[in-house]
Structures are given as C-alpha cells and as structure tokens.
Amino acid sequence: MPKSSMTMTEGEIVKWVVAEGDEVQAGDPVAEIMTDKVEMEVEAPEDGRMGILVEAGLTVGVGTTIGVILADGEQAPAPAAAPPPATREDPAVAESSGAPPTGPPDAPGAEERPNESDGRPRASPAARKMARNRNVDLSALRGSGPKGRITTDDVAAAGDPGAPEGTGTPQHDEGGMRRERPTGVRGAMARRMGAAGSIPQFTLFSDVSFASADRARRELSMGWDIRLSVTHLIVRATALGLQRHVELNAHWADGAIERFADVNIGIAMATEAGLIVPVLHGAQSAGLKATSQRVGELAQAARLNRLRPDEMTGATFTVTNLGAFGIDIFQPVIDPPQVAILSVGRMRGDAGRTVTLGLAADHRAVDGVQGARFLQHLAELIERPDQKLLS
C-alpha cells in the first residue's frame, strides 16, 4: 500500500483490475486504491505474473504488501490474514455499494476483466467506475485512448446520458433497511472526519457585504472573457488574509504547530463520487484571474476523476462553499491536520448582497481573537476591494 501523502496511514483496495495469475508488464495498472485523499492506480513494478495477497474491499496500513509480481516457477506467499469483520465487505454490502464482487474472476456476477493480453479491454480507472455505475459493458466498447484504452468519454457516449449513476439493485433486509459500508471517496471522507472528532473546534460567523466585490466580479468577467465566481473571490481573499494571519495557515501534528510560508488552499467540490478537496498550491502568488483559471482546471479534473495525487495533498487551509445549494449558514468541520476551514453561504439580498462566512478553528493552535481578526480582515478585503484582490 503506497503512501501518497504525509498524513496517509491506510488505504482501501477498491478493485483489482487483473486477476490472480495474470501476466502483467511493468507499468500496467493492477489495482485501484483509495487513499486518504484520492482514488489512484497501483502499477506493476516489473514484468511477471500477478499474485494477490489482499482482496478488494479491505483497508490496510501504508506499507502493507498487497500483491507480488512472480517470475516463472515462483509461488506466491500465503494471502494476508483477514482483518476483523468490521473492516471487511460482505458480498451483499459490496453489491449495494457498487464495489465489485470479490470472488474468482469466472464466478457468476464477477466484474473483473482481463487485460488486453487475453483479449479483454483495457480501461482507465475513471472509465471502469463510470461503466459500473451506468451498467455499461466494457467489452462492447472501442477505446479511443492510447493503445485503445477505454476512456470516460467512450463510456459516456455508450451509456444513456439521462440514466442516474449508481442504479444497481439495493440490498435490503426483511424490514426494508439498507446497510452498506462507505467505500471509495465516501469511505475516505468517513475516516478523515472520524479523526476530526477529537479536535477542540470553535466556530465564528460574520456577515459580509459582497455588493462592491460582486459589481467588480461582473465587470472583470466581461473584460477578461471568463466566468469569475464568488468562490474565486473568496479563495483570492483567503490567500491574502492567510499571508497576514499566518497562525491559521498551519497544521497541528504530534502536539506541535507547523506553520507554512506557502498558502495551499483546499477547495471542497461536490462530484458524482462524493466530496473531494483539490488543492490550489501557492495561492498567495496567483492573482484573481490565475486563481479563477486554476480552480476551473481543478474542477474539470475532479469531475472527470483525473486529479493527480499532488493535486489532492498538501492543503494548509480549506474553503467550502454551499451557497449554490441555497444554504445561508453552516458550520464546517476541520480537515486534520489543518487547523482551520472557512465556510461560505449563499449571496442573499439585492442591495447588500450579504454572505455569511464561518471560520472553524482548532483551539489548540488558534484562539478566538486570532480567528476574529482573520474574519475582520476578509471582510475589509471583500467590502472594499482593491487592486490586491482584483488584479
């Protein structure tokens, strides 16, 4: 199990994309894993036969051997011992959550597909996930990617664009209750938010007028021929604010405060797979136009499940905006090891264009006065926008 970030301690094996004993070449994708931040591929380090030691659906610690590449005549070691039942997927739960069955590849209902060496299709992880959700048969598709690899565009073109995602048959007990263990993005979120429960968090709220900033946003959008949003303004203002209020641009790790020179802002985004948080690195050096363009690129990559691990790690602060969903005020939850997060509500009222900002902070690293001064500074930047914010 690879370590994709400094905070990652375990990962979930979402799916093996090859079967036990399959021939693989160096660089071939062999498994999909969910880290603490993003779903990613594990590639074969060399040529040989695949030996699977940990079955799909299990969560194991970083550094655990999950599979081996075998030379001719070599035998795989015994599979890893099963973890306690609480961390395993039973077949009914796996089916209801969209995870693949964990039986042998020829078992009825198994979704494993061999690699191109024996005639079955190659596909990107995003395409495989989309195909499972839309019940599209990959073997019926012709891939448009490199070496005929099936892409999400191929799956989207083959499926019914109006069909809802994840429409597999739910599993119910006799009373009609449905039970499933969260996997993938939602499983990673559950683990991280579980860790957040131990943070002594406090939250401050402030109403801010966006009247002037909104007028400037509309004018700049026309002049630059791009679509500036409230989120872009907030992210730019936050980057400027964190340069002054460095105590919030920090991590709490092993009983110590780690402060950072670079401002790396995580931006919470809703996707079909769940809530993910791409990171705008070096946000303090990006002007408003560059911020808008880069956030747009991250959003597009998030929708297509094409974010790289480095685009999902290293955040020193997070911004989450639920204004588009009609939410006025909400209390955000800190994503450890960060020490603060900013919530943004919807813009309301015609004259004042008021937005409620909420700052949640870790009381071990930040006190109430420091948090209040940061919110006060954000209000000044937004209510009286100048060249620092708008350039």
C-alpha positions as CSV (number, residue, x, y, z in Angstrom):
1,M,0.0,0.0,0.0
2,P,1.7,3.2,-1.2
3,K,1.9,6.4,0.9
4,S,0.5,9.2,-1.2
5,S,0.6,12.0,1.4
6,M,2.3,12.8,4.7
7,T,-1.0,12.2,6.6
8,M,-1.9,8.9,4.9
9,T,-1.8,6.0,7.3
10,E,-4.0,3.4,5.5
11,G,-5.7,2.8,2.1
12,E,-8.6,0.9,0.7
13,I,-8.2,-1.6,-2.2
14,V,-11.2,-0.5,-4.3
15,K,-10.6,-3.1,-7.1
16,W,-8.1,-5.4,-8.6
17,V,-8.1,-4.8,-12.4
18,V,-6.2,-8.0,-13.1
19,A,-6.8,-11.5,-11.8
20,E,-4.6,-13.9,-9.8
21,G,-2.0,-15.4,-12.2
22,D,-2.5,-12.9,-15.0
23,E,0.6,-11.9,-16.9
24,V,1.5,-8.2,-16.4
25,Q,4.1,-5.8,-17.7
26,A,6.0,-3.1,-15.9
27,G,3.7,0.0,-15.8
28,D,0.4,-1.9,-16.2
29,P,-2.3,-0.8,-13.8
30,V,-3.0,-3.7,-11.5
31,A,-5.2,-2.2,-8.7
32,E,-7.3,0.8,-7.8
33,I,-6.8,2.1,-4.3
34,M,-8.5,4.9,-2.3
35,T,-6.0,6.9,-0.2
36,D,-7.0,9.5,2.4
37,K,-7.4,12.0,-0.5
38,V,-8.0,10.4,-3.9
39,E,-8.6,7.2,-5.9
40,M,-5.4,6.2,-7.8
41,E,-3.9,3.3,-9.7
42,V,-1.1,1.0,-8.5
43,E,1.1,-0.1,-11.3
44,A,3.2,-3.3,-11.8
45,P,6.9,-2.5,-10.9
46,E,8.1,-5.2,-13.4
47,D,7.1,-8.0,-15.7
48,G,5.7,-11.2,-14.4
49,R,2.6,-13.0,-13.0
50,M,0.2,-11.3,-10.6
51,G,-0.1,-12.7,-7.1
52,I,-2.9,-11.1,-5.0
53,L,-2.4,-11.1,-1.2
54,V,-5.1,-8.7,0.0
55,E,-8.6,-8.9,-1.5
56,A,-10.6,-6.0,-2.8
57,G,-12.8,-4.1,-0.3
58,L,-10.3,-4.2,2.5
59,T,-8.5,-1.3,4.2
60,V,-4.8,-1.9,5.2
61,G,-2.0,0.2,6.6
62,V,0.6,2.0,4.5
63,G,3.5,-0.3,3.6
64,T,1.4,-3.5,3.8
65,T,2.2,-5.9,0.9
66,I,-1.0,-6.2,-1.1
67,G,0.4,-8.2,-4.0
68,V,3.5,-9.6,-5.6
69,I,4.9,-10.0,-9.1
70,L,6.1,-13.6,-9.6
71,A,8.7,-14.9,-12.0
72,D,8.3,-18.2,-13.8
73,G,8.1,-21.0,-11.3
74,E,7.7,-18.8,-8.3
75,Q,4.9,-19.3,-5.9
76,A,3.0,-16.5,-4.1
77,P,3.2,-16.4,-0.3
78,A,0.1,-17.1,1.7
79,P,-2.5,-14.3,1.5
80,A,-2.6,-11.8,4.3
81,A,-4.7,-12.7,7.3
82,A,-8.2,-11.2,7.2
83,P,-8.8,-8.1,9.4
84,P,-11.7,-8.0,11.9
85,P,-15.2,-8.3,10.4
86,A,-15.8,-4.6,11.0
87,T,-13.4,-3.7,8.2
88,R,-14.5,-6.3,5.7
89,E,-17.0,-6.0,2.9
90,D,-19.6,-8.8,2.8
91,P,-20.9,-9.7,-0.7
92,A,-24.3,-8.1,-0.1
93,V,-22.8,-4.8,1.1
94,A,-20.3,-4.8,-1.7
95,E,-23.0,-5.2,-4.3
96,S,-25.2,-2.5,-2.8
97,S,-22.4,0.0,-2.6
98,G,-21.2,-0.5,-6.2
99,A,-17.9,-2.3,-5.2
100,P,-17.0,-5.3,-7.3
101,P,-17.6,-8.9,-6.0
102,T,-14.5,-10.4,-4.5
103,G,-14.9,-14.0,-5.9
104,P,-12.7,-15.5,-8.5
105,P,-12.9,-13.8,-12.0
106,D,-15.0,-16.6,-13.5
107,A,-17.6,-16.6,-10.7
108,P,-21.1,-15.6,-11.7
109,G,-21.5,-11.8,-11.4
110,A,-17.8,-11.1,-11.1
111,E,-16.8,-7.8,-12.7
112,E,-13.1,-8.4,-13.2
113,R,-12.0,-8.1,-16.8
114,P,-8.6,-9.5,-18.1
115,N,-6.1,-7.2,-19.6
116,E,-5.5,-6.9,-23.3
117,S,-3.1,-9.9,-23.4
118,D,-6.1,-12.3,-23.4
119,G,-8.4,-10.1,-25.5
120,R,-10.5,-8.3,-22.9
121,P,-10.5,-4.4,-22.7
122,R,-8.1,-2.0,-21.1
123,A,-9.8,1.0,-19.4
124,S,-8.9,3.9,-17.2
125,P,-10.0,3.7,-13.5
126,A,-12.4,6.5,-14.1
127,A,-13.9,4.7,-17.1
128,R,-14.3,1.4,-15.1
129,K,-16.0,3.3,-12.3
130,M,-18.4,5.1,-14.7
131,A,-19.1,1.8,-16.5
132,R,-20.0,0.1,-13.2
133,N,-22.3,2.9,-12.2
134,R,-24.0,3.1,-15.6
135,N,-24.1,-0.6,-16.2
136,V,-22.1,-0.3,-19.4
137,D,-20.4,-3.5,-20.7
138,L,-16.8,-2.5,-21.4
139,S,-16.3,-5.5,-23.7
140,A,-18.7,-3.9,-26.1
141,L,-16.8,-0.6,-26.4
142,R,-14.0,0.5,-28.6
143,G,-11.5,2.6,-26.7
144,S,-10.3,6.0,-28.1
145,G,-7.4,6.4,-25.7
146,P,-3.7,5.4,-26.1
147,K,-3.4,1.8,-27.3
148,G,-7.2,1.5,-27.5
149,R,-7.7,2.2,-23.8
150,I,-11.3,3.0,-22.9
151,T,-11.9,6.5,-21.5
152,T,-14.8,8.1,-19.7
153,D,-15.8,9.8,-22.9
154,D,-16.2,6.3,-24.5
155,V,-18.3,5.1,-21.6
156,A,-20.4,8.3,-21.6
157,A,-21.1,8.0,-25.3
158,A,-22.2,4.4,-24.9
159,G,-24.5,4.9,-21.9
160,D,-27.8,6.7,-21.6
161,P,-26.8,10.3,-20.6
162,G,-30.1,10.6,-18.8
163,A,-29.7,7.5,-16.6
164,P,-28.9,8.1,-13.0
165,E,-25.5,7.0,-11.7
166,G,-25.2,4.0,-9.3
167,T,-28.5,2.4,-10.1
168,G,-27.6,-1.1,-9.0
169,T,-30.1,-3.2,-7.1
170,P,-30.0,-2.2,-3.4
171,Q,-29.8,-4.9,-0.8
172,H,-32.5,-4.8,2.0
173,D,-33.3,-6.9,4.9
174,E,-36.8,-8.1,5.6
175,G,-37.7,-4.8,7.3
176,G,-36.6,-2.8,4.2
177,M,-33.5,-1.4,5.9
178,R,-30.5,-0.9,3.6
179,R,-27.0,-1.3,5.0
180,E,-23.7,-0.5,3.2
181,R,-20.2,0.3,4.3
182,P,-18.9,3.5,2.7
183,T,-16.2,2.9,0.2
184,G,-14.1,4.9,-2.2
185,V,-14.3,8.7,-1.8
186,R,-17.1,8.5,0.9
187,G,-15.1,5.9,2.8
188,A,-12.0,8.1,2.8
189,M,-14.2,11.0,3.9
190,A,-15.7,9.0,6.7
191,R,-12.2,8.0,8.0
192,R,-10.9,11.6,7.9
193,M,-14.0,13.1,9.5
194,G,-13.8,10.5,12.2
195,A,-10.3,11.8,13.1
196,A,-11.7,15.3,13.1
197,G,-14.0,14.4,16.0
198,S,-11.1,14.7,18.5
199,I,-10.4,18.4,17.6
200,P,-11.4,21.0,20.1
201,Q,-13.1,23.1,17.5
202,F,-14.8,26.5,17.8
203,T,-16.7,28.4,15.1
204,L,-17.1,32.1,14.4
205,F,-19.6,33.7,11.9
206,S,-19.5,37.0,10.2
207,D,-21.9,38.7,7.7
208,V,-20.0,40.3,4.8
209,S,-21.4,42.6,2.1
210,F,-20.4,41.5,-1.4
211,A,-22.1,44.4,-3.2
212,S,-18.9,46.1,-4.3
213,A,-17.0,42.9,-4.9
214,D,-19.9,41.5,-6.9
215,R,-20.0,44.5,-9.2
216,A,-16.3,44.2,-9.8
217,R,-16.6,40.5,-10.4
218,R,-19.2,41.1,-13.2
219,E,-17.1,43.8,-14.8
220,L,-13.9,41.7,-14.8
221,S,-15.8,38.7,-16.1
222,M,-16.8,40.6,-19.2
223,G,-13.4,42.3,-19.6
224,W,-11.4,39.1,-19.2
225,D,-14.0,36.9,-21.0
226,I,-14.0,34.4,-18.2
227,R,-16.6,33.4,-15.6
228,L,-15.4,34.8,-12.2
229,S,-17.4,33.3,-9.3
230,V,-17.9,34.2,-5.6
231,T,-15.6,31.2,-4.8
232,H,-12.8,32.7,-6.8
233,L,-13.1,36.0,-4.9
234,I,-13.2,34.1,-1.6
235,V,-10.1,32.0,-2.4
236,R,-8.1,35.0,-3.5
237,A,-9.1,37.0,-0.4
238,T,-8.3,34.0,1.8
239,A,-4.9,33.7,0.3
240,L,-4.2,37.4,1.0
241,G,-5.6,37.0,4.5
242,L,-3.5,34.0,5.4
243,Q,-0.4,35.8,4.4
244,R,-1.1,38.2,7.3
245,H,-2.7,35.8,9.7
246,V,-0.1,33.0,9.5
247,E,-1.4,31.3,12.6
248,L,-4.3,29.9,10.5
249,N,-2.1,28.7,7.7
250,A,-0.8,25.8,9.7
251,H,-1.1,22.1,10.7
252,W,-1.4,20.6,14.2
253,A,0.9,17.5,14.2
254,D,2.3,15.4,17.0
255,G,1.5,18.1,19.6
256,A,3.2,20.9,17.7
257,I,2.1,23.7,15.3
258,E,3.6,23.6,11.8
259,R,3.3,27.0,10.0
260,F,3.8,27.3,6.3
261,A,5.2,30.0,4.0
262,D,3.2,28.9,1.0
263,V,-0.6,29.2,1.1
264,N,-2.1,25.9,-0.3
265,I,-5.9,26.2,-0.3
266,G,-8.1,23.1,-0.5
267,I,-11.4,23.8,-2.3
268,A,-14.2,21.4,-1.4
269,M,-16.0,20.3,-4.5
270,A,-19.1,18.0,-5.0
271,T,-18.7,15.2,-7.6
272,E,-20.7,12.1,-8.5
273,A,-18.3,10.1,-6.4
274,G,-18.7,12.3,-3.3
275,L,-17.0,15.4,-1.8
276,I,-13.4,15.9,-2.7
277,V,-10.9,18.7,-2.0
278,P,-8.4,19.6,-4.7
279,V,-5.6,21.9,-3.7
280,L,-4.6,25.3,-5.2
281,H,-0.9,25.3,-4.4
282,G,0.9,28.6,-3.9
283,A,-2.3,30.5,-3.9
284,Q,-0.5,33.6,-2.4
285,S,1.3,34.0,-5.8
286,A,-1.8,33.7,-8.0
287,G,-3.8,36.8,-9.0
288,L,-7.5,36.7,-9.3
289,K,-7.5,35.7,-13.0
290,A,-4.9,33.0,-12.5
291,T,-6.9,31.8,-9.4
292,S,-10.0,31.5,-11.5
293,Q,-8.3,29.6,-14.3
294,R,-6.6,27.2,-12.0
295,V,-9.7,26.5,-9.9
296,G,-11.6,25.8,-13.1
297,E,-8.9,23.3,-14.2
298,L,-9.1,21.5,-10.9
299,A,-12.9,21.4,-11.0
300,Q,-12.8,19.9,-14.5
301,A,-10.2,17.3,-13.4
302,A,-12.3,16.5,-10.4
303,R,-15.5,15.9,-12.5
304,L,-13.6,13.5,-14.7
305,N,-11.8,11.8,-11.8
306,R,-8.4,12.8,-13.3
307,L,-6.9,14.6,-10.4
308,R,-3.3,13.7,-9.7
309,P,-2.3,12.8,-6.1
310,D,-0.2,16.0,-5.8
311,E,-3.4,18.0,-6.7
312,M,-5.1,16.4,-3.7
313,T,-2.5,16.8,-1.0
314,G,-0.6,19.5,0.9
315,A,-3.6,21.8,1.8
316,T,-2.8,24.2,4.6
317,F,-6.4,25.7,4.8
318,T,-9.7,24.7,3.2
319,V,-12.6,26.7,1.8
320,T,-16.1,25.1,1.4
321,N,-19.0,26.9,-0.3
322,L,-22.6,25.6,-0.1
323,G,-24.2,28.8,-1.4
324,A,-25.1,27.2,-4.7
325,F,-27.4,24.8,-2.7
326,G,-29.3,27.6,-1.1
327,I,-27.5,27.3,2.3
328,D,-27.2,30.6,4.2
329,I,-25.1,29.5,7.2
330,F,-23.4,26.2,8.1
331,Q,-20.7,25.0,10.5
332,P,-17.7,23.5,8.6
333,V,-15.6,20.6,10.0
334,I,-11.8,20.9,10.1
335,D,-9.9,18.5,7.9
336,P,-6.9,17.4,10.0
337,P,-4.0,18.2,10.3
338,Q,-5.2,21.6,9.1
339,V,-6.1,24.0,11.9
340,A,-8.9,26.0,10.2
341,I,-11.6,25.9,7.5
342,L,-13.8,28.6,6.0
343,S,-17.5,28.1,5.1
344,V,-19.3,30.3,2.6
345,G,-23.1,30.7,2.4
346,R,-25.2,31.9,-0.5
347,M,-25.3,35.6,-1.5
348,R,-28.7,37.0,-0.4
349,G,-30.4,40.4,-0.6
350,D,-30.3,42.7,-3.6
351,A,-28.7,45.8,-2.1
352,G,-26.1,44.4,0.4
353,R,-25.5,41.1,-1.4
354,T,-24.8,39.6,2.1
355,V,-22.8,36.4,2.5
356,T,-22.2,34.7,5.9
357,L,-18.7,33.4,6.4
358,G,-18.0,30.8,9.1
359,L,-14.5,30.1,10.4
360,A,-13.9,26.9,12.3
361,A,-10.5,26.7,14.1
362,D,-8.6,24.3,16.2
363,H,-8.4,25.8,19.7
364,R,-5.0,24.1,20.3
365,A,-3.4,26.3,17.6
366,V,-5.7,29.3,17.3
367,D,-7.6,31.4,19.8
368,G,-10.9,33.3,19.3
369,V,-9.3,36.7,18.9
370,Q,-7.0,35.5,16.1
371,G,-9.9,33.9,14.3
372,A,-12.0,37.1,14.7
373,R,-9.2,39.3,13.3
374,F,-8.9,37.0,10.3
375,L,-12.6,37.2,9.5
376,Q,-12.4,41.0,10.0
377,H,-9.6,41.2,7.5
378,L,-11.5,39.1,5.0
379,A,-14.5,41.5,5.4
380,E,-12.3,44.5,4.7
381,L,-10.8,42.9,1.5
382,I,-14.3,42.0,0.2
383,E,-16.3,45.0,1.2
384,R,-13.6,47.5,-0.1
385,P,-12.0,45.5,-3.0
386,D,-8.7,47.0,-4.2
387,Q,-6.0,46.0,-6.7
388,K,-4.6,43.4,-4.4
389,L,-7.8,41.4,-4.5
390,L,-8.8,42.2,-8.1
391,S,-5.6,42.1,-10.0
